[in-house]
Amino acid sequence: MAKYLLLKHYRGAPAPVNDVPMDQWTPEEISAHVQFMHDFAARLEKTGEFVDGNALAPEGEWVRYDGEGRPPVTDGPFAETKDLIAGWMIIDVDSHERAVQLAGELSAAPGAGGKPIHEWLEVRPFLAAEPGTTECPH
């Protein structure tokens, strides 16, 4: 089994077919979308393929170490992931093909008007081993 991260983006990905921002959806459309996500995760829990997942709030900040005895530095001159990443799901599947199949199904979550979003999802495998080693880094 191999773990994959499925990333949902606010922006930065190609435009989805149903390209209406979530802040313009009705409460019923949001509820239907959230229910689809819960049902999808529950189905994968039954097959043992679901690891974890969550939506992310738009708030956030960058933090870095700034030296001994100094408070951490927040925010920075970097691209803001809070503007890019909407949520994620971790799956543990038998193959890359299965990860792509599940991402395709997840892409069909309903959006505005109850129609599938057909959004682009980023599929990223977890690093199985550090370069030059045979052991997983975690």
LORO-750742 format. One record per residue: residue number from 1; residue in three letters; x, y, z of N, C-alpha, C in turn. Coordinates in pm, 1 decimal, decimal comma, padded with zeros to 6 digits. Layout:
<pts>
PT_midren_zalum_n_x_n_y_n_z_ca_x_ca_y_ca_z_c_x_c_y_c_z
PT_NUM_ALA_X_Y_Z_X_Y_Z_X_Y_Z
...
</pts>
This chain:
<pts>
PT_midren_zalum_n_x_n_y_n_z_ca_x_ca_y_ca_z_c_x_c_y_c_z
PT_1_MET_00085,0_-00117,5_00000,0_00000,0_00000,0_00000,0_00089,6_00123,8_00000,0
PT_2_ALA_00043,2_00226,2_-00065,1_00116,9_00352,3_-00073,5_00023,5_00466,7_-00036,2
PT_3_LYS_00076,9_00562,9_00037,1_-00003,8_00676,9_00078,9_00009,2_00790,5_-00021,2
PT_4_TYR_-00105,1_00855,2_-00043,7_-00112,0_00970,0_-00133,2_-00186,7_01082,5_-00063,2
PT_5_LEU_-00145,8_01203,8_-00093,7_-00213,4_01323,1_-00046,9_-00294,3_01379,6_-00162,3
PT_6_LEU_-00424,1_01396,0_-00141,2_-00510,7_01459,3_-00239,8_-00535,5_01601,4_-00191,2
PT_7_LEU_-00488,4_01699,1_-00266,9_-00500,4_01839,1_-00226,3_-00609,9_01909,0_-00305,5
PT_8_LYS_-00696,5_01978,8_-00233,5_-00799,2_02062,4_-00295,1_-00748,4_02206,2_-00286,9
PT_9_HIS_-00755,3_02276,6_-00397,8_-00701,1_02412,6_-00404,1_-00810,5_02518,2_-00414,9
PT_10_TYR_-00789,6_02631,8_-00347,5_-00875,0_02748,6_-00369,0_-00844,2_02808,9_-00504,8
PT_11_ARG_-00716,0_02821,7_-00534,2_-00672,3_02876,7_-00662,1_-00534,6_02820,3_-00692,4
PT_12_GLY_-00488,1_02842,4_-00813,2_-00357,5_02790,6_-00851,1_-00367,2_02667,9_-00940,5
PT_13_ALA_-00481,2_02602,0_-00938,6_-00503,3_02486,4_-01026,1_-00580,8_02534,1_-01148,9
PT_14_PRO_-00585,5_02452,7_-01252,8_-00671,5_02489,8_-01366,1_-00815,6_02507,4_-01318,3
PT_15_ALA_-00889,8_02592,8_-01383,7_-01027,9_02620,7_-01344,5_-01114,2_02495,5_-01355,8
PT_16_PRO_-01199,8_02471,7_-01257,0_-01291,9_02358,5_-01267,6_-01403,3_02389,2_-01366,3
PT_17_VAL_-01477,9_02286,7_-01402,1_-01590,2_02304,0_-01494,6_-01697,3_02392,5_-01430,9
PT_18_ASN_-01736,2_02362,1_-01307,3_-01836,2_02439,8_-01233,4_-01758,5_02539,2_-01146,5
PT_19_ASP_-01718,7_02649,5_-01206,8_-01623,2_02742,7_-01145,4_-01692,1_02857,8_-01071,2
PT_20_VAL_-01775,4_02823,0_-00973,4_-01839,6_02923,6_-00888,6_-01774,7_02912,6_-00750,6
PT_21_PRO_-01709,7_03018,7_-00701,2_-01644,4_03012,3_-00569,9_-01743,1_02974,7_-00459,3
PT_22_MET_-01695,3_02898,6_-00362,7_-01779,5_02847,9_-00255,1_-01847,0_02960,3_-00176,8
PT_23_ASP_-01784,5_03076,7_-00168,0_-01847,9_03185,3_-00092,4_-01971,1_03240,9_-00163,7
PT_24_GLN_-01998,6_03190,4_-00284,6_-02118,6_03229,3_-00358,4_-02224,0_03117,5_-00361,7
PT_25_TRP_-02198,2_03006,9_-00293,3_-02293,0_02896,1_-00288,0_-02399,4_02922,7_-00182,5
PT_26_THR_-02513,0_02856,8_-00199,3_-02617,4_02863,0_-00097,8_-02579,0_02770,7_00018,0
PT_27_PRO_-02640,2_02790,4_00134,3_-02613,8_02697,3_00245,4_-02645,2_02552,3_00208,7
PT_28_GLU_-02748,2_02530,5_00128,4_-02784,1_02394,5_00087,7_-02676,1_02333,1_-00002,3
PT_29_GLU_-02618,6_02415,0_-00090,0_-02511,1_02366,3_-00178,3_-02387,0_02331,5_-00096,8
PT_30_ILE_-02356,7_02412,4_00003,0_-02242,0_02383,3_00090,7_-02267,1_02254,6_00167,4
PT_31_SER_-02387,6_02238,1_00221,7_-02421,7_02115,4_00295,2_-02409,7_01992,0_00207,2
PT_32_ALA_-02457,7_02001,6_00083,3_-02448,5_01887,5_-00008,8_-02303,3_01853,5_-00038,9
PT_33_HIS_-02219,3_01954,5_-00054,7_-02077,2_01932,7_-00081,0_-02010,1_01863,6_00038,2
PT_34_VAL_-02036,1_01915,5_00157,0_-01976,7_01858,1_00278,2_-02025,3_01714,8_00297,3
PT_35_GLN_-02153,6_01688,9_00272,6_-02206,5_01553,0_00286,3_-02139,4_01458,1_00187,3
PT_36_PHE_-02117,9_01502,7_00064,4_-02047,4_01422,3_-00036,2_-01908,5_01384,7_00016,2
PT_37_MET_-01837,1_01481,7_00073,2_-01702,1_01456,1_00124,6_-01705,7_01353,9_00239,0
PT_38_HIS_-01802,9_01369,2_00329,5_-01815,8_01273,8_00440,6_-01849,2_01133,6_00389,0
PT_39_ASP_-01941,9_01125,3_00293,8_-01980,2_00995,2_00238,0_-01862,3_00928,9_00166,1
PT_40_PHE_-01785,8_01008,4_00092,7_-01668,4_00957,4_00021,8_-01568,6_00899,5_00121,6
PT_41_ALA_-01540,2_00975,8_00227,7_-01445,7_00928,9_00330,1_-01497,7_00802,6_00398,9
PT_42_ALA_-01627,7_00797,8_00429,0_-01685,3_00680,6_00495,0_-01672,3_00555,9_00407,4
PT_43_ARG_-01692,9_00573,2_00277,3_-01677,8_00459,9_00185,1_-01533,5_00408,8_00185,7
PT_44_LEU_-01436,8_00502,1_00188,6_-01295,9_00460,9_00189,7_-01254,2_00403,8_00325,3
PT_45_GLU_-01319,3_00446,9_00432,1_-01292,0_00386,4_00563,1_-01327,7_00238,0_00560,6
PT_46_LYS_-01440,3_00204,6_00495,0_-01484,0_00064,6_00486,8_-01386,2_-00022,0_00408,7
PT_47_THR_-01317,3_00035,6_00308,1_-01221,1_-00041,9_00229,2_-01080,5_-00035,7_00289,0
PT_48_GLY_-01063,0_00044,1_00395,1_-00932,0_00058,6_00456,9_-00840,8_00154,5_00382,4
PT_49_GLU_-00894,8_00232,6_00290,0_-00811,9_00322,4_00209,1_-00806,5_00465,4_00263,8
PT_50_PHE_-00894,9_00500,8_00355,4_-00896,8_00636,2_00410,3_-00801,5_00644,5_00528,6
PT_51_VAL_-00715,6_00745,6_00529,4_-00625,2_00767,9_00641,9_-00672,1_00889,1_00721,8
PT_52_ASP_-00690,1_01002,7_00655,3_-00731,4_01124,4_00723,7_-00766,3_01229,5_00619,9
PT_53_GLY_-00833,4_01332,8_00661,0_-00865,9_01441,8_00571,1_-00934,8_01553,2_00645,8
PT_54_ASN_-00930,1_01672,6_00588,8_-00994,1_01786,1_00652,0_-00997,6_01903,4_00557,2
PT_55_ALA_-01090,5_01993,2_00583,4_-01092,9_02122,2_00514,6_-01010,1_02218,7_00598,3
PT_56_LEU_-00953,7_02317,2_00533,6_-00871,8_02414,9_00604,6_-00941,0_02549,9_00605,6
PT_57_ALA_-00930,7_02620,0_00717,1_-00982,8_02755,9_00727,2_-00893,2_02847,5_00644,9
PT_58_PRO_-00947,3_02957,9_00594,3_-00864,8_03048,2_00514,2_-00757,7_03121,8_00595,4
PT_59_GLU_-00775,0_03131,3_00727,4_-00673,6_03198,9_00808,1_-00548,9_03111,8_00821,2
PT_60_GLY_-00436,6_03173,7_00843,3_-00311,9_03101,3_00864,0_-00194,6_03196,0_00854,8
PT_61_GLU_-00079,9_03148,3_00891,8_00039,8_03230,9_00883,2_00163,3_03143,1_00872,3
PT_62_TRP_00268,7_03200,8_00820,0_00398,9_03135,6_00813,8_00469,7_03161,3_00945,5
PT_63_VAL_00542,5_03061,9_00994,6_00619,1_03076,0_01118,6_00756,2_03015,1_01095,8
PT_64_ARG_00859,3_03082,5_01148,1_00993,9_03024,4_01141,1_01071,7_03058,9_01267,4
PT_65_TYR_01169,9_02979,4_01297,0_01261,6_03000,3_01407,9_01348,5_03121,1_01376,1
PT_66_ASP_01371,6_03208,8_01475,4_01450,8_03329,1_01450,9_01571,2_03340,0_01543,3
PT_67_GLY_01611,0_03230,0_01603,4_01730,6_03230,8_01686,0_01699,5_03212,8_01833,4
PT_68_GLU_01798,7_03167,7_01906,0_01785,9_03139,3_02048,6_01737,7_03262,1_02125,1
PT_69_GLY_01633,6_03243,2_02205,5_01582,4_03350,1_02289,8_01497,9_03453,7_02217,9
PT_70_ARG_01476,3_03436,2_02089,0_01395,8_03531,6_02013,3_01261,7_03467,6_01979,2
PT_71_PRO_01156,5_03546,5_01975,0_01027,2_03488,7_01939,0_01026,7_03445,6_01793,0
PT_72_PRO_00942,5_03349,1_01761,3_00932,7_03308,0_01620,9_00888,7_03426,0_01534,0
PT_73_VAL_00934,3_03424,5_01411,3_00893,4_03524,8_01313,5_00769,0_03470,4_01244,1
PT_74_THR_00669,2_03554,2_01226,3_00548,9_03510,2_01156,9_00532,3_03584,2_01026,3
PT_75_ASP_00461,7_03519,7_00935,4_00438,9_03566,5_00800,0_00571,6_03587,2_00728,0
PT_76_GLY_00569,8_03612,4_00603,7_00694,9_03624,5_00530,7_00670,0_03656,8_00386,2
PT_77_PRO_00774,5_03662,5_00310,2_00760,8_03699,9_00168,6_00731,5_03581,2_00077,4
PT_78_PHE_00653,3_03483,9_00126,1_00629,2_03361,8_00051,1_00485,2_03355,3_00002,7
PT_79_ALA_00460,8_03271,7_-00095,4_00323,2_03248,2_-00141,2_00240,8_03200,3_-00022,8
PT_80_GLU_00121,7_03248,5_-00009,1_00035,6_03216,5_00103,1_-00043,0_03089,0_00076,3
PT_81_THR_-00009,3_02979,7_00145,3_-00086,0_02857,1_00124,8_-00229,7_02873,6_00170,5
PT_82_LYS_-00253,1_02967,5_00263,5_-00391,3_02988,2_00307,4_-00478,7_03035,1_00191,2
PT_83_ASP_-00418,2_03094,1_00089,1_-00491,5_03135,3_-00030,3_-00495,1_03025,3_-00135,8
PT_84_LEU_-00418,9_02919,5_-00115,2_-00406,4_02815,7_-00216,5_-00473,2_02684,6_-00179,6
PT_85_ILE_-00450,2_02634,7_-00058,5_-00494,9_02501,8_-00018,9_-00628,2_02509,6_00055,5
PT_86_ALA_-00731,5_02444,1_00002,2_-00863,9_02444,9_00063,9_-00883,3_02327,0_00159,0
PT_87_GLY_-00818,8_02216,0_00130,5_-00833,6_02097,7_00213,4_-00752,6_01983,2_00156,8
PT_88_TRP_-00756,1_01871,0_00227,2_-00673,2_01758,3_00188,7_-00735,3_01628,6_00236,5
PT_89_MET_-00690,4_01520,9_00174,6_-00728,6_01387,5_00216,9_-00607,0_01298,0_00195,5
PT_90_ILE_-00581,1_01213,7_00291,0_-00473,2_01115,4_00278,7_-00538,9_00979,6_00256,6
PT_91_ILE_-00493,2_00912,3_00154,2_-00543,3_00778,8_00124,0_-00426,8_00681,6_00122,1
PT_92_ASP_-00454,7_00555,9_00145,7_-00354,3_00449,7_00143,5_-00408,5_00342,1_00049,8
PT_93_VAL_-00351,2_00336,3_-00069,3_-00406,8_00252,2_-00175,9_-00301,1_00158,5_-00234,5
PT_94_ASP_-00348,3_00063,9_-00314,3_-00259,2_-00036,0_-00373,7_-00174,6_00015,3_-00489,0
PT_95_SER_-00219,5_00122,1_-00554,3_-00146,9_00166,3_-00673,2_-00171,9_00313,7_-00702,3
PT_96_HIS_-00085,3_00369,1_-00785,1_-00102,7_00506,6_-00831,7_-00233,6_00518,1_-00910,6
PT_97_GLU_-00264,4_00416,4_-00987,0_-00386,8_00416,9_-01065,5_-00509,9_00429,1_-00976,8
PT_98_ARG_-00509,0_00360,6_-00862,7_-00621,2_00368,8_-00768,5_-00628,3_00509,9_-00708,6
PT_99_ALA_-00514,9_00569,7_-00678,7_-00513,8_00706,4_-00625,3_-00575,2_00803,0_-00726,3
PT_100_VAL_-00539,7_00787,7_-00852,1_-00593,9_00873,8_-00957,8_-00743,9_00849,2_-00974,3
PT_101_GLN_-00786,3_00722,4_-00968,3_-00928,3_00690,8_-00978,7_-01006,9_00759,2_-00867,2
PT_102_LEU_-00958,1_00749,9_-00743,5_-01028,5_00810,7_-00630,5_-01028,3_00962,9_-00639,7
PT_103_ALA_-00918,7_01021,7_-00683,5_-00914,2_01167,2_-00701,3_-01018,2_01209,9_-00804,5
PT_104_GLY_-01033,4_01132,5_-00910,9_-01134,0_01163,2_-01011,4_-01274,5_01160,3_-00953,7
PT_105_GLU_-01301,3_01061,1_-00868,3_-01433,3_01053,3_-00804,8_-01455,3_01172,1_-00711,1
PT_106_LEU_-01353,3_01207,0_-00635,1_-01362,9_01318,8_-00541,4_-01383,1_01450,6_-00615,1
PT_107_SER_-01328,0_01461,6_-00733,5_-01341,2_01580,7_-00816,3_-01485,7_01610,8_-00853,6
PT_108_ALA_-01570,9_01510,4_-00846,1_-01710,2_01525,9_-00885,3_-01800,2_01572,3_-00771,1
PT_109_ALA_-01742,0_01618,2_-00660,4_-01823,7_01669,6_-00549,8_-01915,1_01779,8_-00601,2
PT_110_PRO_-02038,1_01786,4_-00549,1_-02130,5_01888,5_-00598,5_-02089,8_02028,0_-00554,8
PT_111_GLY_-02124,7_02123,8_-00639,5_-02098,9_02264,6_-00610,9_-02223,1_02346,0_-00638,4
PT_112_ALA_-02203,0_02462,6_-00696,1_-02315,0_02552,2_-00725,9_-02418,6_02482,1_-00812,7
PT_113_GLY_-02544,5_02501,2_-00777,6_-02651,9_02440,0_-00854,0_-02662,3_02290,0_-00835,6
PT_114_GLY_-02584,0_02233,6_-00741,4_-02584,3_02089,1_-00719,3_-02510,1_02011,6_-00825,8
PT_115_LYS_-02448,3_02081,8_-00918,5_-02376,2_02015,5_-01028,2_-02234,0_01982,9_-00984,1
PT_116_PRO_-02176,5_01873,1_-01033,8_-02038,4_01838,8_-00998,5_-01942,0_01952,8_-01031,3
PT_117_ILE_-01845,1_01971,5_-00942,9_-01746,7_02077,8_-00963,8_-01650,7_02039,7_-01076,6
PT_118_HIS_-01612,1_01913,2_-01081,5_-01508,3_01866,5_-01173,4_-01381,4_01949,9_-01152,6
PT_119_GLU_-01346,3_01966,4_-01023,7_-01226,5_02043,8_-00991,6_-01101,7_01959,2_-01012,0
PT_120_TRP_-00990,0_02026,2_-01032,7_-00861,7_01959,3_-01044,1_-00809,0_01935,7_-00903,6
PT_121_LEU_-00768,4_01812,9_-00874,0_-00708,2_01779,8_-00745,6_-00562,0_01743,2_-00768,5
PT_122_GLU_-00479,7_01784,9_-00676,6_-00337,8_01749,1_-00683,6_-00318,7_01615,2_-00612,9
PT_123_VAL_-00256,3_01519,7_-00679,6_-00229,5_01387,1_-00623,9_-00079,4_01376,3_-00601,8
PT_124_ARG_-00039,7_01363,6_-00474,8_00103,5_01358,8_-00442,2_00133,2_01236,4_-00357,2
PT_125_PRO_00226,8_01151,6_-00400,9_00263,6_01037,1_-00318,1_00348,4_01083,2_-00199,4
PT_126_PHE_00334,6_01013,0_-00089,0_00422,7_01037,3_00024,6_00560,8_00982,4_-00010,0
PT_127_LEU_00662,3_01044,3_00040,2_00798,3_00996,4_00018,7_00813,3_00864,3_00093,4
PT_128_ALA_00838,7_00758,4_00020,3_00848,0_00625,5_00080,5_00981,8_00603,6_00151,0
PT_129_ALA_01087,3_00662,0_00097,1_01220,5_00649,5_00156,5_01301,5_00773,1_00119,4
PT_130_GLU_01389,9_00812,5_00208,5_01475,8_00924,9_00177,8_01573,4_00883,1_00068,0
PT_131_PRO_01607,6_00976,3_-00021,4_01702,4_00942,3_-00128,0_01829,2_00877,5_-00071,2
PT_132_GLY_01866,9_00766,7_-00130,5_01988,2_00697,7_-00088,1_01968,7_00603,9_00029,9
PT_133_THR_01844,2_00591,7_00081,2_01817,8_00500,6_00192,9_01704,3_00407,0_00154,9
PT_134_THR_01680,8_00311,4_00241,0_01568,2_00220,2_00219,2_01462,8_00236,9_00328,8
PT_135_GLU_01482,0_00337,2_00418,0_01388,6_00357,1_00526,4_01306,6_00483,0_00506,6
PT_136_CYS_01182,2_00476,1_00548,5_01092,1_00591,7_00542,3_01140,8_00696,9_00642,0
PT_137_PRO_01131,6_00825,8_00610,1_01181,3_00930,1_00698,0_01102,0_00944,3_00827,1
PT_138_HIS_00982,4_00887,7_00836,4_00902,2_00902,3_00958,4_00875,8_00769,1_01018,6
</pts>
